């Protein structure tokens, strides 16, 4: 036999039954806890400041149990009782109540050998505070006594290692924090301040909010301030100063109502307006004391997370049936109902305190009518914590019902056994509570996940400040977890009241979002939401807002001026359609046309002395080669292709060698004819007959053809996209492939041209009527001058200008030869036909 050493004197409500459920509720606001000196037996704590909502929560549990007992489909033939204690919103008193519920208040306990028997309570509904829930559930968890809280939200309580028997019908702060983030995200608020209380509720909420914001990247906290427990004016003034100086226009408050009252006194004193408040469930729906003309200029438009509102049919009728116990003296302490009765009707039960009656105080009769009392006790239009209490009781009832419906030898316990009503153990109920799943009459599903958390859902509330000065708290949406475990927010924005002149949501950002074409650069020493927008460098773009870096455009693309998308690079080459290309093409065709005309004139007048005087066949070859020179320049105009790159230099080199070879042979013929005119010179002419002249031209041209062939085979010129000149342009050009090959080609032409010039220069003054050397000398002088100037200009010219320089050199040298060699002859043929006779030609060779 074990004897109880002492009892805790606690405010209580009790009802007997086959199974007893315990409950802990804040029926009083404040308590007076004696000093624990450990020198003598401490006095019992006393409570004061009756809390009507807390008492209604306790009555809701009583109503739910009464409803269960009257339901033939749930726990038939089982009567559920309850023992409800007042925790007075004090950890020590709540802990006393929990230990009393778990161990019982019987003065003597007889222990049998079998240690069987029902425990004092099978489970406990409570606590309201996270701190008290942590303390109590850490002890109850050792004995696997289920505890279902209806108001403790700390995410730390989801730790099953520390709190294996803790459940709750209110979502944890982890979900509340994510719900807050959903609201921030919905309105684009990325810069907010955070106010918390110095307890588990506030500190865990702050850690969770900072962690979630960091992971999601949806925003930053401008400041985090801890509100003092007492009314510390200096500390409150400092906190309000921080709020005033901050650029954050949104303030998140994870605080209790009492802390909020103290803070708003200072906010009103400093007249801090223009803030958008985000309220936690701790004061959103229970802050009537803040909804006054004094505070609403600052708190109007507040958005808050609130516990899910529910409807409990029959609760108001049940509350109206409450009657005091006129014989309330019992082993359990003072009756909560009697204390409520005294508070509601401002009376006292006999025997009344000394001086009460003499002072005009009324005595309670127990027959007073609750309908006539001006109190929120009977207002069941906004049931939130009460709805959670209701769900907690039914969760325990459904778990107990499932447990008692277990079929023998099919149970979940050792040996497939089942629990019985006579030997119920709390840990057995715990097994079924983890698997409970039901729906309330209001349509909400109730089940617990692996952490003991209920399916989360919150209402979003908005504080309206109406024109007549009255206030209203209305539901404007909800946040819930979808089937994919993602938070979903539903808001009716048309119903939201904004306490700003614009009647629109406030802007609260540290830095405006970076537009496309810029990237974010974080400011050193500031949160990640504070950044500067730096334009992307050339060739890089961003087509999204708030990009962390710019991406490079593909090879053939470049950034547009706004740097928000890539555009094809401008292409550049010597085109037929640009002015320079048109001019060069026209000059090339003009030269070709003139060559054709001159050739036609010479063919028509081929039997005249002026044509026959200096080897007409070579003259025809020179004209044909010049025509090819003019035409080959067209290969340098237009977009480079593989065949044009390979053909342009080969055609150019062979055409010019053919032309210069013919001129060289003509010069050598002039020298040979002069030597023939001298005594003994006849032998020289046999080496410069028609066959030898043709053979010489072919041999000299074949050398250039061999050079071109070797060049094309070993290192062929290819088209190339050059971006080195300008990054935003693609210059199409032909790479020479082999610089040596190109140099040899030009060198060979230059060698023949210099040789022709030297021979013509030497025989320019020979006294022969057929001497054409002067014209050749002048023509080759122009030719050499053009190509000597070409080399440095070509090397220093970028892109298509190099092609233009080469075309210009081809055309200039070709026109030079055409005009100097054939201009005087055409003049005589067309304009001075009278001197185009053998006699005139023989007698005036010097004029040629």
LOSE-710483 format. One line per 4 residues: for each residue x, y negated, z of C-alpha. Coordinates in nm, 2 decimals, padded with zeros to 4 digits. Each point is the difference from the previous one (the first is absolute). Example, Ala and Ser with C-alpha at 12.3 -4.5 7.8 and 13.67 -1.06 7.14 Angstrom:
BEGIN
01.23:00.45:00.78 | 00.14:-00.34:-00.07
# end
This chain:
BEGIN
00.00:00.00:00.00 | 00.13:-00.34:-00.10 | -00.12:-00.32:00.17 | -00.02:-00.34:-00.16
00.22:-00.25:00.18 | -00.20:-00.30:-00.10 | -00.24:-00.15:-00.25 | 00.00:-00.30:-00.23
-00.30:-00.22:00.04 | -00.10:-00.08:-00.35 | -00.31:-00.14:-00.16 | -00.18:00.29:-00.16
-00.29:00.14:-00.19 | -00.07:00.37:00.03 | -00.24:00.26:-00.13 | 00.03:00.37:00.07
00.00:00.26:-00.27 | 00.14:00.34:-00.11 | 00.29:-00.18:-00.17 | 00.13:-00.34:00.12
00.16:-00.26:-00.22 | 00.20:-00.28:00.15 | 00.01:-00.36:-00.11 | 00.21:-00.31:00.08
-00.15:-00.35:-00.08 | 00.09:-00.36:00.09 | -00.31:-00.09:00.19 | 00.18:-00.28:00.18
00.25:-00.26:-00.14 | 00.23:-00.04:00.29 | 00.13:00.19:00.30 | 00.18:-00.07:00.32
00.27:00.26:00.06 | 00.15:00.01:00.35 | 00.37:-00.03:00.04 | 00.17:00.34:00.01
00.26:-00.03:00.28 | 00.01:00.38:00.06 | 00.00:-00.08:00.37 | -00.37:00.07:00.06
-00.29:00.14:-00.18 | -00.10:-00.25:-00.27 | -00.35:-00.15:-00.01 | -00.23:00.10:-00.29
00.00:-00.25:-00.29 | -00.30:-00.22:-00.06 | -00.15:-00.11:-00.33 | -00.19:-00.32:-00.10
-00.11:-00.18:-00.31 | -00.28:00.23:-00.14 | 00.05:00.08:-00.37 | -00.34:00.06:-00.16
00.15:00.15:-00.32 | 00.20:00.25:00.20 | -00.30:00.11:00.19 | -00.20:00.04:-00.32
00.28:00.22:-00.13 | -00.04:00.22:00.30 | -00.38:00.01:-00.05 | 00.06:00.10:-00.36
00.19:00.31:00.11 | -00.29:00.08:00.24 | -00.25:-00.05:-00.28 | 00.20:00.22:-00.24
00.01:00.28:00.26 | -00.37:-00.04:00.07 | -00.07:00.02:-00.37 | 00.22:00.31:-00.03
-00.19:00.17:00.29 | -00.33:-00.07:-00.18 | 00.13:00.14:-00.33 | -00.10:00.37:-00.03
00.24:00.05:-00.30 | 00.31:-00.12:00.19 | 00.12:00.19:00.31 | -00.33:00.18:00.06
-00.04:00.12:00.36 | 00.29:-00.21:00.11 | -00.03:-00.31:00.21 | 00.27:-00.25:-00.04
00.08:-00.23:00.29 | 00.23:-00.29:00.05 | 00.22:-00.18:00.25 | 00.09:-00.36:-00.11
00.25:-00.22:00.19 | 00.06:-00.37:-00.02 | 00.37:-00.07:-00.08 | -00.04:-00.37:00.07
00.24:-00.06:-00.30 | 00.29:00.09:00.23 | 00.25:00.28:-00.07 | 00.03:00.11:00.36
-00.38:00.03:00.04 | -00.04:00.17:-00.33 | 00.27:00.25:00.09 | -00.17:00.07:00.33
-00.33:00.06:-00.18 | 00.17:00.24:-00.25 | 00.16:00.20:00.27 | -00.32:00.02:00.19
-00.18:00.12:-00.31 | 00.26:00.26:-00.07 | 00.04:00.14:00.36 | -00.34:-00.07:00.14
-00.11:-00.18:00.33 | -00.10:00.31:00.20 | 00.16:-00.01:00.34 | 00.07:00.38:00.01
00.09:00.22:-00.29 | 00.00:00.38:00.04 | 00.25:00.18:-00.22 | -00.09:00.35:-00.11
00.24:00.26:-00.11 | -00.13:-00.02:-00.35 | 00.03:-00.38:-00.02 | -00.32:-00.01:-00.20
-00.27:-00.27:00.00 | -00.09:-00.31:-00.18 | 00.21:-00.31:00.03 | -00.14:-00.33:00.14
-00.03:-00.14:-00.35 | 00.05:00.16:-00.33 | 00.12:-00.31:-00.18 | 00.02:-00.38:00.05
-00.14:-00.28:-00.22 | 00.23:-00.30:00.03 | 00.22:-00.21:00.04 | -00.05:-00.35:-00.15
00.36:-00.12:00.03 | 00.29:00.15:-00.19 | 00.23:-00.04:00.30 | -00.24:00.18:00.23
-00.07:00.27:-00.26 | 00.38:00.06:-00.03 | 00.04:00.04:00.37 | -00.30:00.22:00.05
00.02:00.22:-00.31 | 00.37:00.07:00.08 | -00.12:00.17:00.32 | -00.31:00.16:-00.13
00.19:00.14:-00.30 | 00.21:00.21:00.24 | -00.32:00.19:00.09 | -00.15:-00.03:-00.35
-00.31:-00.19:00.12 | -00.16:-00.17:-00.30 | -00.02:-00.37:00.02 | -00.20:-00.19:-00.27
00.06:-00.37:-00.01 | -00.25:-00.24:-00.16 | 00.22:-00.31:00.02 | 00.37:00.08:00.03
00.16:-00.08:-00.34 | 00.38:00.02:00.06 | 00.16:00.20:-00.28 | 00.24:00.16:00.25
-00.29:00.21:00.13 | 00.00:00.20:-00.33 | 00.32:00.17:00.12 | -00.13:00.36:00.07
00.33:00.09:00.17 | -00.06:-00.25:00.28 | -00.38:-00.01:00.00 | -00.12:00.35:-00.11
-00.36:-00.04:00.14 | -00.07:-00.35:-00.11 | -00.27:-00.09:-00.25 | -00.17:-00.32:-00.10
-00.31:-00.11:-00.19 | 00.16:-00.34:-00.08 | 00.26:-00.03:-00.27 | 00.36:-00.04:00.11
00.18:-00.32:-00.04 | 00.20:00.16:-00.28 | -00.32:-00.01:-00.21 | -00.10:-00.34:00.14
00.34:-00.14:-00.10 | -00.05:00.15:-00.35 | -00.35:-00.15:-00.01 | 00.16:-00.34:00.09
00.25:00.04:-00.28 | -00.28:00.08:-00.24 | -00.17:-00.33:00.09 | 00.33:-00.19:-00.04
00.05:00.17:-00.34 | -00.35:-00.07:-00.11 | 00.04:-00.38:00.05 | 00.36:-00.02:-00.10
00.12:-00.10:00.34 | 00.37:00.10:00.02 | 00.11:-00.23:00.28 | -00.16:00.03:00.34
00.07:-00.05:00.37 | -00.06:00.27:00.26 | -00.12:-00.04:00.36 | 00.00:00.30:00.23
-00.05:00.09:00.36 | 00.28:00.13:00.22 | -00.14:00.35:00.03 | -00.01:00.33:-00.19
-00.29:-00.13:-00.21 | 00.19:-00.31:-00.13 | 00.35:00.13:-00.01 | -00.08:00.32:-00.20
-00.22:-00.21:-00.23 | 00.28:-00.24:-00.07 | 00.25:00.29:-00.07 | -00.26:00.17:-00.22
-00.08:-00.32:-00.19 | 00.36:-00.09:-00.06 | 00.07:00.36:-00.12 | -00.30:00.01:-00.23
00.08:-00.34:-00.15 | 00.36:00.10:-00.06 | -00.10:00.33:-00.17 | -00.29:-00.14:-00.21
00.18:-00.33:-00.09 | -00.33:-00.18:00.03 | 00.11:-00.28:00.23 | 00.22:-00.13:00.27
-00.04:-00.13:00.35 | 00.10:-00.36:00.05 | 00.01:00.04:00.38 | -00.09:00.25:00.27
-00.11:-00.14:00.33 | -00.09:00.18:00.32 | -00.28:-00.17:00.20 | 00.05:-00.02:00.38
-00.22:00.19:00.23 | -00.07:-00.30:00.22 | -00.09:-00.35:-00.11 | 00.36:-00.12:-00.05
-00.06:-00.34:-00.14 | 00.36:-00.06:-00.10 | 00.03:00.33:-00.19 | -00.34:-00.05:-00.16
00.11:-00.35:-00.11 | 00.32:00.14:-00.15 | -00.19:00.27:-00.19 | -00.25:-00.26:-00.14
00.29:-00.22:-00.11 | 00.14:00.29:-00.19 | -00.33:00.05:-00.17 | -00.02:-00.37:-00.10
00.35:-00.01:-00.14 | -00.03:00.32:-00.20 | -00.10:00.00:-00.36 | -00.21:00.31:00.06
-00.37:-00.09:-00.02 | -00.12:00.34:00.11 | 00.02:00.12:00.36 | -00.05:00.37:00.09
-00.09:00.04:00.37 | 00.03:00.35:00.16 | -00.11:-00.13:00.34 | -00.26:00.05:00.27
-00.28:-00.24:00.04 | 00.14:-00.15:00.32 | 00.33:-00.09:-00.17 | -00.19:-00.15:-00.29
-00.19:-00.23:00.23 | 00.32:-00.14:00.16 | 00.16:-00.05:-00.34 | -00.30:-00.18:-00.15
00.00:-00.25:00.28 | 00.34:-00.11:-00.11 | -00.09:00.01:-00.37 | -00.29:-00.23:00.07
00.21:-00.23:00.21 | 00.25:-00.04:-00.29 | -00.27:00.00:-00.26 | 00.16:00.26:-00.22
-00.23:00.04:-00.30 | 00.04:00.15:-00.35 | 00.08:00.35:00.12 | -00.17:00.32:-00.11
-00.03:00.24:00.29 | 00.01:00.38:-00.05 | -00.14:00.17:00.32 | 00.06:00.35:00.12
-00.28:00.21:00.13 | 00.10:-00.11:00.35 | -00.19:-00.33:-00.03 | -00.18:-00.01:-00.34
-00.34:00.11:00.11 | 00.02:-00.07:00.37 | 00.12:-00.36:-00.02 | -00.33:-00.18:00.08
00.18:-00.21:00.26 | 00.21:-00.14:-00.29 | -00.29:-00.08:-00.22 | -00.06:-00.34:00.15
00.00:-00.35:-00.14 | 00.33:-00.05:00.17 | 00.18:00.28:-00.18 | -00.19:00.05:-00.33
00.16:-00.29:-00.18 | 00.32:00.21:00.02 | -00.14:00.36:-00.01 | -00.28:-00.05:-00.25
00.05:00.22:-00.30 | 00.20:00.26:00.20 | 00.02:00.34:-00.17 | 00.03:00.30:00.23
00.01:00.37:00.02 | -00.28:00.14:00.21 | -00.10:00.34:00.13 | -00.25:00.16:-00.23
-00.35:-00.11:00.09 | -00.25:00.27:00.05 | -00.37:00.05:00.09 | -00.11:00.22:00.29
-00.37:00.05:-00.02 | -00.17:00.01:00.35 | 00.28:-00.16:00.19 | -00.18:-00.32:00.08
-00.30:00.20:00.13 | 00.24:00.20:00.21 | 00.16:-00.31:00.15 | -00.34:-00.14:00.09
-00.07:00.31:00.21 | 00.30:-00.06:00.22 | -00.10:-00.03:00.37 | 00.22:-00.05:00.30
00.06:00.27:00.27 | -00.14:-00.13:00.32 | 00.17:00.28:00.18 | 00.34:-00.03:-00.17
00.22:00.09:00.30 | 00.17:00.32:-00.11 | 00.34:00.16:-00.02 | 00.09:-00.16:-00.32
00.00:-00.37:00.10 | -00.22:-00.29:-00.10 | -00.24:00.03:-00.29 | 00.08:-00.19:-00.32
-00.37:-00.04:-00.07 | -00.06:-00.18:00.32 | 00.29:-00.24:-00.06 | -00.14:-00.07:-00.35
-00.34:-00.06:00.15 | 00.14:-00.26:00.24 | 00.19:-00.17:-00.28 | -00.29:-00.01:-00.24
-00.26:-00.13:00.25 | 00.24:-00.19:00.23 | -00.13:00.18:00.30 | 00.13:00.23:00.27
-00.12:00.34:00.13 | -00.06:00.03:00.37 | 00.18:-00.02:00.22 | 00.10:-00.33:-00.16
00.34:-00.17:00.08 | -00.01:-00.23:00.29 | -00.14:-00.34:-00.09 | -00.14:00.11:-00.33
-00.36:-00.03:00.09 | 00.05:-00.30:00.21 | 00.17:-00.17:-00.29 | -00.31:00.05:-00.22
00.12:00.32:-00.17 | -00.26:00.26:-00.11 | -00.02:00.36:00.10 | -00.02:00.27:-00.27
-00.31:00.21:00.00 | 00.09:00.23:-00.29 | -00.32:-00.09:-00.18 | 00.14:-00.30:-00.20
-00.07:00.01:-00.37 | 00.31:00.01:-00.23 | -00.20:-00.14:-00.29 | 00.00:-00.34:00.18
00.38:-00.01:00.05 | 00.20:-00.24:-00.23 | 00.29:00.23:-00.06 | 00.16:00.18:-00.30
-00.04:00.33:00.18 | -00.31:00.09:-00.21 | 00.14:-00.14:-00.33 | 00.07:00.32:-00.20
00.04:-00.18:-00.34 | 00.38:00.00:00.01 | 00.10:00.33:00.15 | 00.37:00.06:-00.06
00.19:00.14:00.31 | -00.33:00.16:00.10 | -00.02:00.17:-00.34 | 00.34:00.15:00.06
-00.10:00.12:00.34 | -00.30:00.16:-00.16 | 00.21:00.18:-00.25 | 00.25:00.11:00.26
-00.27:00.16:00.21 | -00.15:00.18:-00.30 | 00.35:00.12:-00.11 | 00.04:00.17:00.34
-00.36:00.14:-00.02 | 00.05:00.14:-00.35 | 00.34:00.15:00.10 | -00.16:00.16:00.31
-00.29:00.13:-00.21 | 00.24:00.16:-00.25 | 00.19:00.15:00.29 | -00.31:00.16:00.16
-00.12:00.14:-00.34 | 00.32:00.21:-00.02 | -00.08:00.36:-00.08 | 00.17:00.27:00.23
00.32:00.15:-00.14 | 00.01:-00.27:-00.27 | 00.13:-00.28:00.22 | 00.31:-00.21:-00.06
00.16:00.08:00.33 | 00.21:00.28:00.13 | -00.13:00.34:-00.10 | -00.26:-00.18:-00.22
-00.18:-00.10:00.31 | -00.26:-00.28:00.04 | -00.05:-00.25:00.27 | -00.30:00.03:00.23
-00.20:-00.25:00.18 | 00.10:00.15:00.34 | 00.37:-00.02:-00.08 | 00.05:-00.31:-00.21
00.35:-00.15:-00.02 | 00.08:-00.34:-00.14 | 00.27:00.14:-00.23 | -00.27:00.22:-00.16
-00.21:-00.30:-00.08 | 00.31:-00.16:-00.14 | 00.02:00.26:-00.27 | -00.35:-00.06:-00.12
00.03:-00.38:00.03 | 00.28:00.00:-00.25 | -00.23:00.16:-00.25 | -00.32:-00.18:00.07
-00.18:-00.16:-00.30 | -00.34:-00.16:00.00 | -00.20:-00.30:-00.12 | -00.18:-00.26:00.22
-00.36:-00.10:-00.07 | 00.16:-00.33:-00.13 | 00.17:00.20:-00.27 | 00.36:-00.01:00.11
00.21:00.31:-00.01 | 00.19:00.09:00.32 | 00.31:00.23:-00.01 | 00.35:-00.02:00.13
00.32:00.04:-00.19 | 00.31:00.18:00.12 | 00.09:-00.30:00.22 | -00.34:-00.02:00.16
-00.10:-00.31:-00.20 | -00.35:-00.04:-00.13 | -00.08:-00.07:-00.37 | 00.09:-00.37:00.00
-00.24:-00.28:-00.10 | -00.02:-00.36:00.11 | -00.25:-00.28:-00.06 | 00.14:-00.34:-00.12
-00.16:-00.29:00.19 | -00.02:-00.37:-00.08 | -00.06:-00.28:00.25 | -00.25:-00.25:-00.14
-00.03:-00.35:00.13 | -00.34:-00.12:-00.12 | -00.09:-00.36:-00.07 | -00.22:-00.03:00.31
00.29:00.09:00.22 | -00.10:00.36:00.06 | 00.22:00.30:-00.06 | -00.05:00.34:-00.16
00.22:00.30:-00.04 | -00.10:00.19:-00.31 | 00.12:00.31:-00.17 | 00.17:-00.08:-00.34
00.15:00.34:-00.09 | 00.17:00.31:00.12 | 00.33:00.17:-00.02 | 00.01:00.38:-00.01
00.22:00.28:-00.10 | -00.09:00.17:-00.33 | 00.01:00.36:-00.08 | 00.35:-00.05:-00.13
00.11:-00.14:00.34 | 00.04:-00.35:-00.14 | -00.14:-00.30:00.17 | -00.29:-00.16:-00.20
-00.14:-00.34:00.07 | -00.34:-00.12:-00.10 | -00.08:-00.37:00.05 | -00.30:-00.21:-00.09
00.20:-00.33:-00.06 | -00.32:-00.20:-00.07 | -00.10:00.05:00.37 | 00.34:-00.11:00.14
00.00:-00.34:00.18 | 00.33:-00.19:-00.05 | 00.07:-00.27:00.25 | 00.18:-00.22:-00.25
-00.10:-00.30:-00.21 | 00.05:00.20:-00.32 | -00.23:00.27:00.13 | 00.25:00.24:-00.15
00.27:00.24:00.15 | 00.31:-00.19:00.12 | 00.33:00.06:-00.17 | 00.26:00.15:00.23
00.33:00.09:-00.17 | 00.36:-00.08:00.09 | 00.08:-00.03:-00.37 | -00.23:-00.02:-00.30
00.02:00.31:-00.22 | 00.26:-00.01:-00.27 | -00.15:-00.02:-00.34 | 00.10:00.22:-00.29
00.34:-00.10:-00.13 | 00.15:-00.05:00.35 | 00.12:00.23:00.26 | 00.01:-00.02:00.38
00.31:-00.09:00.19 | -00.05:00.03:00.37 | 00.10:-00.28:00.22 | 00.28:00.09:00.23
-00.10:00.06:00.36 | -00.38:-00.02:-00.07 | -00.26:00.27:-00.04 | -00.04:00.17:-00.34
-00.31:-00.20:-00.07 | 00.21:-00.32:-00.01 | 00.18:-00.02:-00.33 | 00.09:-00.22:-00.29
-00.10:00.06:-00.36 | 00.29:00.00:-00.23 | -00.05:00.00:-00.38 | 00.13:00.31:-00.18
00.32:-00.05:-00.20 | 00.00:00.01:-00.37 | -00.07:00.35:-00.14 | -00.18:00.11:00.31
-00.37:-00.01:00.08 | -00.27:00.08:00.26 | -00.36:00.04:-00.10 | -00.12:00.05:00.36
-00.05:-00.24:00.29 | 00.25:00.03:00.29 | 00.25:00.21:-00.18 | 00.31:00.08:00.19
00.22:00.00:-00.30 | 00.00:-00.08:-00.37 | 00.03:00.28:-00.26 | 00.21:-00.03:-00.31
-00.16:00.00:-00.33 | 00.07:00.28:-00.25 | 00.29:-00.04:-00.24 | -00.19:-00.16:-00.28
-00.22:-00.22:00.22 | 00.05:-00.32:00.19 | -00.19:-00.19:00.27 | -00.26:-00.25:-00.10
00.03:-00.36:00.15 | -00.24:00.09:00.29 | 00.21:00.32:00.07 | -00.31:00.20:00.04
00.03:00.24:-00.29 | 00.25:00.11:-00.26 | -00.03:-00.12:-00.36 | 00.20:00.13:-00.30
00.32:-00.18:-00.04 | 00.03:-00.24:-00.29 | 00.18:00.16:-00.29 | 00.25:-00.19:-00.20
00.17:00.08:-00.33 | 00.06:-00.18:-00.33 | -00.36:00.02:-00.13 | -00.13:-00.06:-00.35
-00.27:-00.22:00.16 | 00.20:-00.25:00.20 | 00.14:-00.31:-00.16 | 00.36:00.11:00.00
-00.09:00.34:-00.14 | -00.22:-00.16:-00.27 | 00.28:-00.24:-00.10 | 00.26:00.28:-00.03
-00.24:00.22:-00.18 | -00.08:-00.28:-00.25 | 00.37:-00.07:-00.05 | 00.07:00.37:-00.06
-00.28:00.03:-00.25 | 00.10:-00.33:-00.16 | 00.36:00.13:-00.04 | -00.13:00.33:-00.15
-00.22:-00.19:-00.24 | 00.28:-00.23:-00.11 | 00.23:00.30:-00.06 | -00.28:00.15:-00.21
-00.04:-00.32:-00.20 | 00.37:-00.04:-00.05 | 00.03:00.37:-00.10 | -00.28:-00.06:-00.25
00.17:-00.30:-00.14 | 00.33:00.18:-00.04 | -00.17:00.30:-00.16 | -00.19:-00.23:-00.24
00.32:-00.19:-00.08 | 00.23:00.30:00.02 | 00.15:-00.06:-00.35 | 00.09:-00.36:00.07
00.37:-00.09:00.06 | -00.05:-00.12:00.35 | -00.14:00.33:00.11 | 00.24:00.21:-00.19
00.31:-00.21:00.09 | 00.07:00.16:00.34 | -00.12:00.36:-00.01 | -00.37:-00.01:-00.01
-00.03:00.35:00.14 | 00.16:-00.10:00.33 | -00.22:-00.31:00.01 | -00.31:00.22:-00.03
00.14:00.22:00.28 | 00.07:-00.31:00.22 | -00.36:-00.12:-00.05 | -00.14:00.34:00.08
00.21:00.03:00.32 | -00.10:-00.35:00.10 | -00.36:00.09:-00.04 | 00.06:00.30:00.23
00.17:-00.23:00.25 | -00.30:-00.23:00.00 | -00.24:00.30:00.04 | 00.21:00.17:00.28
-00.06:-00.30:00.22 | -00.37:00.10:00.02 | 00.11:00.31:00.20 | 00.11:-00.23:00.28
-00.35:-00.16:00.03 | -00.29:00.18:00.17 | -00.02:00.24:00.30 | 00.31:00.22:00.00
-00.07:00.36:-00.09 | 00.24:00.29:-00.01 | 00.02:00.00:-00.38 | 00.04:-00.38:-00.03
00.27:00.00:00.27 | 00.19:00.27:-00.19 | -00.05:-00.15:-00.35 | 00.05:-00.37:00.07
00.37:00.00:00.06 | 00.07:00.27:-00.26 | -00.19:-00.19:-00.27 | 00.16:-00.32:00.10
00.35:00.14:00.00 | -00.03:00.19:-00.33 | -00.18:-00.29:-00.18 | 00.26:-00.25:00.10
00.29:00.23:-00.08 | -00.16:00.07:-00.35 | -00.02:-00.38:-00.05 | 00.34:-00.08:00.13
00.16:00.29:-00.20 | -00.15:-00.13:-00.32 | 00.13:-00.35:00.07 | 00.34:00.15:00.09
00.01:00.19:-00.33 | -00.11:-00.31:-00.19 | 00.29:-00.19:00.16 | 00.25:00.27:-00.09
-00.13:00.00:-00.36 | 00.07:-00.37:-00.02 | 00.35:00.06:00.12 | 00.05:00.29:-00.25
-00.13:-00.20:-00.29 | 00.24:-00.28:00.08 | 00.29:00.24:00.01 | -00.11:00.15:-00.34
00.03:-00.35:-00.16 | 00.37:00.01:00.09 | 00.26:00.18:-00.22 | 00.02:00.37:00.11
-00.31:-00.02:00.21 | -00.22:00.23:-00.21 | 00.08:00.30:00.22 | -00.17:-00.16:00.30
-00.34:-00.02:-00.17 | -00.03:00.38:-00.05 | -00.03:00.04:00.38 | -00.30:-00.24:00.01
-00.23:00.15:-00.26 | -00.37:00.05:00.06 | 00.04:00.35:00.14 | 00.27:-00.12:00.24
-00.22:-00.29:00.12 | -00.30:00.22:00.07 | 00.22:00.26:00.17 | 00.16:-00.27:00.22
-00.34:-00.13:00.11 | -00.12:00.35:00.07 | 00.31:00.10:00.20 | -00.01:-00.32:00.21
-00.37:00.04:00.06 | 00.04:00.37:00.08 | 00.24:-00.08:00.28 | -00.27:-00.22:00.17
-00.26:00.28:-00.06 | 00.24:00.24:00.18 | 00.04:-00.24:00.29 | -00.38:-00.04:00.03
-00.05:00.37:-00.01 | 00.26:00.07:00.27 | -00.16:-00.27:00.21 | -00.35:00.13:-00.03
00.10:00.36:00.07 | 00.22:-00.07:00.30 | -00.18:-00.29:00.17 | -00.31:-00.10:-00.18
-00.16:-00.34:00.08 | -00.33:00.05:00.19 | -00.29:-00.23:00.10 | 00.03:-00.13:00.36
-00.23:-00.18:00.24 | 00.22:-00.26:00.17 | -00.12:-00.16:00.32 | 00.33:-00.15:00.11
-00.06:-00.34:-00.17 | -00.33:-00.07:00.17 | -00.17:00.23:00.25 | -00.35:-00.08:-00.12
00.08:00.07:-00.36 | 00.09:00.30:-00.21 | 00.24:-00.09:-00.27 | 00.00:00.26:-00.27
00.34:00.03:-00.16 | 00.22:00.25:-00.17 | 00.30:00.12:00.18 | 00.30:00.03:-00.23
00.07:00.34:00.14 | 00.37:-00.02:-00.07 | 00.17:-00.34:00.03 | 00.30:00.15:-00.18
-00.21:00.11:-00.29 | -00.16:-00.34:-00.03 | 00.34:-00.17:00.02 | 00.15:00.22:-00.27
-00.30:-00.07:-00.22 | 00.04:-00.38:00.04 | 00.38:00.03:-00.02 | -00.01:00.18:-00.33
-00.23:-00.26:-00.15 | 00.23:-00.27:00.14 | 00.30:00.17:-00.15 | -00.14:00.01:-00.35
-00.13:-00.36:00.03 | 00.34:-00.13:00.11 | 00.17:00.20:-00.27 | -00.24:-00.15:-00.26
00.05:-00.35:00.13 | 00.38:00.03:-00.01 | 00.01:00.13:-00.36 | -00.25:-00.25:-00.11
00.19:-00.28:00.17 | 00.33:00.11:-00.17 | -00.15:00.00:-00.35 | -00.23:-00.30:00.04
00.23:-00.23:-00.20 | 00.09:00.24:-00.28 | -00.03:-00.17:-00.34 | -00.25:00.24:-00.14
-00.33:-00.11:-00.15 | -00.17:00.31:00.15 | 00.13:-00.06:00.35 | -00.28:00.04:00.25
00.23:00.00:00.30 | -00.09:-00.34:00.12 | -00.37:00.09:00.05 | 00.10:00.33:00.17
00.24:-00.19:00.23 | -00.26:-00.24:00.11 | -00.27:00.27:00.04 | 00.23:00.23:00.20
00.11:-00.30:00.21 | -00.37:-00.05:00.10 | -00.04:00.38:00.05 | 00.30:00.02:00.24
-00.09:-00.31:00.19 | -00.35:00.13:00.06 | 00.11:00.34:00.13 | 00.29:-00.14:00.21
-00.26:-00.23:00.17 | -00.24:00.29:00.03 | 00.20:00.22:00.23 | 00.02:-00.23:00.31
-00.36:-00.13:-00.05 | -00.13:00.36:-00.03 | 00.17:00.12:00.31 | -00.14:-00.30:00.21
-00.35:00.02:-00.14 | -00.26:00.19:00.22 | -00.27:00.23:-00.13 | -00.18:-00.09:-00.32
00.23:-00.30:-00.05 | 00.28:00.23:-00.08 | -00.21:00.15:-00.28 | -00.08:-00.35:-00.12
00.37:-00.09:00.00 | 00.08:00.31:-00.21 | -00.28:-00.07:-00.24 | 00.11:-00.36:-00.03
00.36:00.11:-00.07 | -00.12:00.25:-00.27 | -00.22:-00.26:-00.16 | 00.25:-00.29:00.02
00.29:00.21:-00.15 | -00.23:00.15:-00.26 | -00.13:-00.35:-00.11 | 00.36:-00.13:00.01
00.11:00.27:-00.25 | -00.31:-00.03:-00.21 | 00.03:-00.38:-00.04 | 00.37:-00.02:-00.04
00.03:00.29:-00.25 | -00.31:-00.04:-00.20 | -00.11:-00.36:00.05 | 00.24:-00.16:-00.26
-00.07:00.27:-00.26 | -00.38:-00.04:00.03 | 00.05:-00.37:-00.03 | 00.18:00.05:-00.33
-00.24:00.26:-00.13 | -00.32:-00.19:00.08 | 00.10:-00.37:-00.01 | 00.32:-00.01:-00.22
-00.06:00.26:-00.27 | 00.21:-00.21:-00.24 | 00.31:00.10:00.18 | -00.10:00.37:00.03
00.20:00.08:-00.31 | 00.32:00.20:-00.05 | 00.19:-00.31:-00.11 | -00.12:-00.21:00.29
00.07:00.27:00.25 | 00.34:00.07:-00.14 | 00.08:-00.37:-00.01 | -00.15:-00.11:00.34
00.08:00.28:00.23 | 00.12:-00.24:00.25 | -00.35:-00.14:00.04 | -00.12:00.33:00.12
# end
